């Protein structure tokens, strides 16, 4: 079995979170309880936990001309899957935190990337590499 990651993150509204991750992103639902939901996030387990006082961390770092949220998570998709997700997000009117783009053009690690926020403000990055060997290129 290939290792999978698990990530837990805070949310302010479980139903809005469920709708976003399932209906917009296409995630599956795993176990759930009154204050949390596990999602199948492209084969990885992420857990949305309802919190009463949401954190408001907006720290960013400059990356290739964009202010990237220092705290974010996401997944690296196959090239065609990234483009399909980009189009699905656009078709549903989801606002991009950072518009879809190709970053580091002509450099090691050239990648397609986009950022969105979930209904609780958690930043998500979706990226793709035409050459999978470029994921850790230096």
C-alpha positions, -999 to 999 in steps of 0.1 A, spaced: 0 0 0 13 34 -9 13 59 21 -16 83 23 -16 115 43 -42 126 69 -49 162 76 -74 177 101 -85 213 97 -109 236 114 -143 247 98 -171 270 109 -200 252 91 -201 214 85 -229 215 60 -213 242 38 -180 223 41 -197 190 30 -213 208 0 -180 224 -11 -158 193 -7 -184 168 -22 -203 189 -47 -176 213 -59 -144 193 -55 -158 158 -59 -145 143 -27 -161 113 -11 -174 111 24 -159 87 50 -169 85 86 -186 115 103 -200 126 136 -218 156 150 -186 178 149 -164 163 121 -165 147 87 -138 126 70 -134 131 32 -117 110 6 -95 137 -9 -80 120 -40 -72 89 -19 -61 108 12 -80 113 44 -88 149 54 -110 156 84 -130 188 88 -135 196 125 -162 221 136 -147 247 158 -165 274 178 -138 301 174 -122 300 140 -86 311 136 -79 341 114 -44 334 101 -37 353 69 1 352 68 15 350 33 48 345 16 57 359 -18 61 331 -44 67 339 -81 49 372 -78 19 360 -58 11 363 -21 7 326 -12 -11 318 21 16 303 44 -10 278 57 -27 259 29 -31 223 17 -41 206 -15 -32 179 -39 -10 174 -70 -32 162 -98 -26 147 -132 -23 174 -159 -57 168 -175 -74 164 -141 -60 198 -130 -75 214 -161 -108 197 -155 -109 209 -119 -100 245 -130 -128 244 -155 -153 230 -130 -144 257 -104 -149 284 -131 -182 269 -143 -195 269 -107 -184 306 -101 -159 297 -74 -136 327 -67 -99 320 -71 -77 332 -43 -49 330 -68 -59 326 -104 -50 295 -124 -15 299 -139 17 282 -149 43 291 -123 81 289 -127 79 288 -165 110 273 -180 125 265 -146 128 232 -127 95 226 -110 74 243 -136 38 237 -126 1 246 -131 -13 260 -99 -45 276 -85 -58 285 -51 -93 287 -37 -108 290 -2 -133 267 13 -164 281 30 -145 285 63 -116 303 47 -91 274 45 -68 279 16 -64 250 -9 -38 247 -36 -42 224 -66 -12 219 -88 0 198 -116 33 190 -134 35 179 -170 65 158 -159 59 140 -126 97 139 -120 96 177 -117 76 176 -84 109 176 -64 131 192 -90 156 218 -77 
